[in-house]
Amino acid sequence: MQRLVKTIVLGMFLAAVFSAVNAAEQPKPRLTLEQRADKARIDSERIEQLQLEKARQAAKTTSAREETIKQQTNPQDWEVQQKLKAQKQFDERESREQKYLQEAKEAAAKERKIPKP
């Protein structure tokens, strides 16, 4: 009985080893250069399509983001602020000029006494 069990176990072991060796010995299908080129071309086209799709998706998200930012910032507000700022600077400059002119008129109206040596 023990001999029968040993024989069965040995047979199973040899069958497993033989099937593994047989699977390893089977040659992989060799592709010709033309087949390799076709496969590479197909892979290249597939990768290119994936990259194009990713680029399109990125462009869509970018344009959507730009649109939301554009809607959030109102250019008319900026223009109004710039006009107010320019008007304020103009008024300040004009008041400064008026002040200098007034000082010059006052200085011209004064009689100057030149000390005699």
VEXSESE-973950 format. One line per 8 residues: for each residue x negated, y negated, z of N, C-alpha, C, O, CB. Coordinates in steps of 0.001 Angstrom, whole numbers, padded with zeros to 6 digits. Atoms other than C-alpha are relative to their C-alpha. Glycine has a CB too. Example, Ala and Ser with C-alpha at 12.3 -4.5 7.8 and 13.67 -1.06 7.14 Angstrom:
BEGIN
-000890:001190:000000:-012300:004500:007800:-000900:-001200:000000:-001936:-001181:000665:000992:-000027:001246 | 000820:001190:-000060:-013670:001060:007140:000770:-001090:000730:000261:-002198:000899:-000414:-000462:-001415 $
//
This chain:
BEGIN
-000817:001182:000000:000000:000000:000000:-000868:-001255:000000:-000594:-002193:-000749:000934:000007:001196 | 000883:001160:-000053:-002781:-002446:000873:-000735:-000167:-001327:-000977:-001280:-001794:-001007:000137:001159 | 000698:000055:001276:-004553:-001549:-002308:000916:-000593:-001069:000456:-001350:-001924:-000486:001406:-000419 | -000974:000519:000953:-001398:-002333:-004292:000157:-001514:000176:000227:-002242:-000815:001362:000710:000176 | -000125:001427:-000278:-001060:-005751:-002611:-001244:-000734:-000487:-001143:-001802:-001091:000219:-000247:001509 | 001243:000622:000440:-004720:-006534:-003274:-000044:-000074:-001524:-000498:-001075:-002078:-001216:000780:000534 | 000006:-000035:001460:-004315:-005555:-006923:000963:-001055:-000560:000650:-001738:-001535:000385:001411:-000510 | -000974:000995:000464:-001226:-007723:-007330:-000540:-001414:000207:-000426:-002257:-000683:001347:000172:000741 $
000559:001320:-000291:-002907:-010721:-005672:-001138:-000299:-000963:-001234:-001411:-001483:-000493:-000082:001466 | 001116:000184:000925:-006026:-010221:-007803:000526:-000261:-001413:-000018:-001100:-002130:-000930:001239:000012 | -000593:000188:001331:-003882:-009977:-010937:000591:-001396:-000148:000435:-002040:-001186:001083:001055:-000258 | -000582:001341:000054:-002038:-013168:-010108:-001099:-001060:-000065:-000979:-002049:-000789:000906:-000245:001223 | 001112:000931:-000006:-005312:-014942:-009407:-000648:-000065:-001380:-000917:-001147:-001903:-001029:000402:001058 | 000615:-000041:001324:-006821:-013788:-012695:000920:-000632:-001056:000439:-001289:-001979:-000332:001453:-000386 | -000941:000594:000952:-003670:-014824:-014572:-000032:-001524:000102:000008:-002216:-000915:001434:000524:000251 | 000056:001447:-000186:-003830:-018315:-013065:-001289:-000568:-000575:-001276:-001596:-001253:000119:-000357:001486 $
001288:000467:000510:-007531:-018669:-013875:-000009:000076:-001521:-000454:-000860:-002185:-001163:000833:000593 | -000007:-000175:001452:-007049:-017319:-017404:000872:-001062:-000684:000495:-001595:-001728:000501:001408:-000361 | -000873:001006:000619:-004152:-019688:-018128:-000635:-001388:000068:-000488:-002178:-000865:001380:-000016:000690 | 000671:001293:-000123:-006163:-022677:-016845:-001136:-000112:-001006:-001316:-001156:-001633:-000532:-000200:001425 | 001114:000004:000950:-009179:-021716:-018953:000538:-000083:-001419:-000015:-000802:-002251:-000880:001262:000173 | -000587:000001:001335:-006993:-021079:-021988:000543:-001389:-000346:000407:-001841:-001483:001119:001053:-000097 | -000531:001341:000245:-005312:-024477:-021617:-001130:-000987:-000258:-000993:-001893:-001080:000852:-000468:001189 | 001132:000898:000179:-008687:-026188:-021353:-000679:000238:-001338:-001241:-000690:-001920:-001001:000173:001136 $
000683:-000330:001247:-010007:-024396:-024431:000796:-000408:-001229:000234:-000497:-002321:-000286:001475:-000052 | -000787:000381:001165:-007141:-025431:-026674:-000467:-001374:-000469:-000475:-002329:000308:001528:-000005:000325 | 000522:001276:000492:-008514:-028180:-028890:001111:-001044:-000083:002256:-000752:-000425:-000660:000183:-001378 | -000940:001105:000125:-006848:-031535:-028775:000180:-000280:-001488:-000747:-000111:-002280:-000500:-001279:000772 | -000198:000269:001429:-005300:-032502:-032049:-000902:-001147:-000448:-000864:-002242:000113:001485:-000336:-000295 | 000911:001013:000535:-007910:-034395:-034033:000751:-000865:-001002:001455:-000368:-001881:-001244:000658:-000666 | -000643:000927:000915:-006685:-037485:-035793:-001004:-000434:-001056:-002181:-000640:-000762:000570:-001223:000756 | 000879:000504:001048:-008100:-038557:-039103:-000163:-001501:000199:000561:-002123:000977:000564:000324:-001425 $
000226:001439:-000123:-009441:-042059:-039489:001237:-000786:-000421:001564:-001811:000178:-001206:-000426:-000843 | -001207:000690:000455:-006319:-043054:-041388:001083:000052:001068:001780:-000937:001292:000514:000617:-001307 | -000996:-000131:-001061:-004093:-041727:-038601:-000364:-000890:001188:000501:-001521:001795:000122:001469:000450 | 000448:000872:-001089:-006196:-043528:-036005:000280:-001467:-000331:000727:-002234:000522:-001506:000207:000271 | -000234:001383:000415:-005952:-046752:-038000:001485:-000332:000072:001861:-001416:000519:-000532:-000236:-001426 | -001445:000226:-000073:-002177:-046378:-038295:000456:-000153:001443:001246:-001041:001767:000758:001152:-000670 | -000367:000064:-001419:-001857:-045725:-034576:-000466:-001324:000612:000271:-001961:001364:-000612:001195:000775 | 000523:001265:-000526:-004069:-048716:-033765:000814:-001180:-000521:001074:-002126:000221:-001483:-000171:-000379 $
-000799:001070:000584:-002053:-050919:-036135:001356:-000100:000699:001827:-001194:001009:000191:000234:-001508 | -001294:-000015:-000684:001214:-049853:-034510:-000141:-000551:001417:000671:-001360:001866:000579:001431:000038 | 000236:000502:-001361:-000212:-050452:-031034:-000245:-001509:-000010:000257:-002235:000849:-001202:000726:000643 | 000306:001428:000093:-001532:-053845:-032110:001266:-000816:-000245:001458:-001865:000369:-001017:-000257:-001120 | -001256:000710:000271:001850:-054893:-033519:000891:-000029:001233:001525:-001042:001529:000746:000656:-001168 | -000823:-000066:-001205:003609:-053736:-030364:-000519:-000985:001052:000262:-001704:001676:000014:001440:000569 | 000596:000920:-000978:001188:-055667:-028144:000234:-001450:-000424:000533:-002310:000405:-001520:000275:000156 | -000227:001356:000493:001509:-058732:-030362:001442:-000439:000245:001686:-001580:000636:-000330:-000086:-001494 $
-001405:000323:-000240:005302:-058597:-030105:000256:-000279:001482:001004:-001193:001830:000900:001145:-000483 | -000148:000235:-001440:005077:-058316:-026317:-000556:-001367:000388:000060:-002104:001157:-000709:001105:000802 | 000606:001291:-000321:002742:-061301:-026151:000837:-001160:-000530:000983:-002186:000135:-001413:-000075:-000569 | -000868:001048:000549:004996:-063339:-028435:001243:-000191:000855:001677:-001319:001090:000404:000338:-001436 | -001191:000090:-000842:007996:-062525:-026280:-000328:-000698:001323:000451:-001516:001814:000581:001405:000265 | 000415:000666:-001239:006096:-063557:-023151:-000207:-001497:-000241:000178:-002323:000587:-001298:000639:000554 | 000234:001410:000309:005048:-066808:-024832:001322:-000738:-000195:001477:-001871:000261:-000875:-000136:-001258 | -001317:000630:000187:008632:-067540:-025885:000677:-000235:001343:001248:-001298:001589:000900:000874:-000901 $
-000627:000128:-001317:009863:-066896:-022363:-000655:-001126:000798:000029:-001906:001460:-000094:001332:000777 | 000709:001065:-000718:007169:-069166:-020915:000379:-001370:-000559:000545:-002326:000198:-001527:000209:-000091 | -000391:001274:000609:008074:-071905:-023400:001410:-000396:000431:001676:-001570:000687:-000080:000088:-001536 | -001367:000298:-000436:011743:-071631:-022453:000015:-000506:001436:000687:-001491:001744:000890:001245:-000129 | 000005:000430:-001397:011012:-071894:-018739:-000643:-001377:000140:-000196:-002201:000938:-000739:001024:000875 | 000665:001299:-000065:008649:-074813:-019316:000935:-001109:-000470:001036:-002157:000168:-001281:000007:-000845 | -000904:001041:000496:011170:-076726:-021400:001170:-000214:000959:001634:-001342:001128:000525:000367:-001399 | -001085:000154:-000974:013898:-076029:-018845:-000478:-000807:001205:000245:-001665:001711:000525:001384:000454 $
000564:000737:-001125:011642:-077295:-016062:-000189:-001475:-000363:000109:-002361:000438:-001340:000621:000431 | 000167:001383:000447:010789:-080406:-018082:001339:-000725:-000048:001434:-001891:000335:-000668:-000042:-001377 | -001323:000615:000101:014476:-081059:-018699:000548:-000359:001375:001124:-001432:001555:000968:000938:-000720 | -000505:000306:-001345:015351:-080823:-015002:-000750:-001183:000605:-000147:-002036:001258:-000126:001232:000920 | 000785:001120:-000529:012518:-083179:-014081:000412:-001293:-000691:000518:-002342:-000055:-001519:000251:-000187 | -000416:001185:000751:013576:-085572:-016823:001345:-000518:000486:001560:-001728:000560:000071:000313:-001492 | -001300:000411:-000502:017117:-085594:-015508:-000106:-000601:001398:000649:-001508:001747:000956:001181:000011 | 000151:000505:-001362:015926:-086198:-011953:-000559:-001415:000009:-000162:-002235:000837:-000904:000920:000808 $
000582:001339:000052:013873:-089239:-012904:000708:-000785:-001082:000729:-000384:-002245:-001535:000053:-000264 | -000741:000829:000939:015895:-091960:-014540:-000938:-001078:-000531:-001390:-001922:000244:001262:-000630:000673 | 000947:000990:000527:013704:-094028:-016896:000526:-001425:000098:-000266:-002365:000149:-000329:000315:-001444 | -000546:001349:-000103:016090:-096985:-016666:-000360:-000619:001344:-000631:-001817:001428:001525:000018:-000187 | 000395:000514:-001313:015331:-097303:-012961:-001434:-000509:-000040:-001743:-001564:000514:000149:001089:001082 | 001405:000381:000085:011623:-097443:-013742:-000134:-001313:-000764:-000889:-002200:-000365:-000831:001113:-000681 | 000062:001227:000796:012166:-100098:-016403:000477:-001202:000811:-000128:-002272:000758:000843:000144:-001274 | -000527:001093:-000829:014244:-102212:-014022:-001031:-000400:001050:-001256:-001587:001284:001332:000415:000682 $
001016:000292:-001017:011575:-101918:-011328:-001168:-000771:-000609:-001672:-001719:-000006:-000506:001304:000650 | 001120:000679:000643:008858:-102962:-013773:000359:-001439:-000365:-000467:-002341:-000225:-000436:000765:-001249 | -000433:001362:000332:010876:-105976:-014937:000046:-000883:001243:-000389:-002034:001211:001378:000028:-000675 | -000046:000770:-001249:011499:-107084:-011347:-001398:-000337:000493:-001657:-001447:000957:000757:000776:001079 | 001377:000219:-000433:007838:-106679:-010527:-000659:-001091:-000848:-001345:-001964:-000317:-000810:001313:-000086 | 000577:001012:000887:006809:-108731:-013575:000586:-001376:000291:-000141:-002369:000289:000239:000374:-001470 | -000648:001287:-000311:009336:-111465:-012726:-000546:-000573:001302:-000785:-001777:001402:001536:000169:000099 | 000535:000448:-001288:008058:-111630:-009141:-001412:-000557:-000180:-001741:-001607:000371:-000006:001163:001023 $
001356:000484:000237:004452:-111964:-010333:000014:-001336:-000748:-000785:-002228:-000461:-000804:001039:-000788 | -000111:001261:000751:005489:-114684:-012788:000389:-001147:000922:-000185:-002234:000853:001032:000134:-001137 | -000447:001041:-000935:007300:-116622:-010073:-001120:-000395:000954:-001301:-001579:001236:001224:000480:000797 | 001115:000306:-000906:004316:-116351:-007714:-001047:-000850:-000712:-001559:-001817:-000147:-000642:001301:000534 | 000994:000745:000763:001962:-117587:-010415:000483:-001434:-000248:-000295:-002383:-000142:-000297:000711:-001339 | -000555:001324:000260:004279:-120493:-011252:-000015:-000861:001267:-000340:-002047:001203:001431:000121:-000542 | 000007:000778:-001246:004603:-121553:-007601:-001428:-000379:000386:-001654:-001459:000933:000667:000798:001145 | 001400:000320:-000271:000824:-121386:-007220:-000450:-001166:-000876:-001134:-002072:-000401:-000900:001235:-000239 $
000364:001092:000904:000391:-123623:-010270:000620:-001317:000464:-000029:-002363:000435:000448:000319:-001438 | -000675:001213:-000482:002944:-126091:-008897:-000710:-000551:001237:-000868:-001762:001388:001486:000296:000324 | 000705:000426:-001217:001113:-126176:-005577:-001312:-000694:-000365:-001634:-001744:000192:-000273:001214:000930 | 001275:000597:000402:-002235:-126884:-007278:000213:-001354:-000683:-000557:-002290:-000471:-000760:000950:-000940 | -000290:001278:000651:-000678:-129612:-009433:000374:-001070:001029:-000059:-002218:000921:001135:000168:-001024 | -000405:000940:-001051:000890:-131249:-006377:-001225:-000476:000780:-001350:-001667:001066:001026:000658:000959 | 001218:000383:-000725:-002444:-131200:-004532:-000866:-000922:-000848:-001469:-001866:-000337:-000802:001250:000411 | 000811:000845:000886:-004178:-132688:-007565:000599:-001398:-000104:-000139:-002383:-000107:-000112:000634:-001404 $
-000653:001314:000057:-001598:-135504:-007811:-000248:-000783:001280:-000535:-001979:001235:001512:000155:-000237 | 000237:000677:-001281:-001973:-136296:-004117:-001440:-000477:000107:-001705:-001572:000604:000331:000933:001172 | 001408:000385:-000067:-005728:-136349:-004401:-000279:-001180:-000931:-001090:-002046:-000606:-000903:001192:-000364 | 000214:001104:000944:-005558:-138670:-007422:000621:-001289:000522:000122:-002373:000223:000588:000345:-001378 | -000682:001189:-000505:-003187:-141053:-005628:-000763:-000657:001145:-000582:-001849:001392:001400:000359:000459 | 000741:000580:-001128:-005511:-141568:-002676:-001069:-000950:-000513:-001703:-000724:-001544:-000641:001109:000870 | 001094:000911:000324:-007850:-144518:-002738:-001237:000522:000688:-001241:000863:001871:000314:-001472:000434 | 001241:-000515:-000565:-011345:-143437:-002259:-000941:-001171:000277:-001126:-002086:-000525:-000664:001036:-000957 $
001001:001008:-000314:-013831:-145521:-000548:-001350:000684:-000096:-001633:001660:000598:000229:-000640:001423 | 001329:-000559:000151:-017312:-144809:-001655:-000916:-000768:000952:-001013:-001992:000861:-000502:-000085:-001496 | 000879:000718:-000937:-019760:-145608:001120:-001162:-000672:-000734:-001764:-000120:-001656:-000545:000965:001071 | 001106:000724:000622:-022304:-148211:000219:-001296:000462:000654:-001352:000681:001864:000181:-001554:000137 | 001287:-000417:-000567:-025877:-147196:000661:-000744:-001091:000700:-001837:-000860:001216:-000859:000548:-001055 $
//
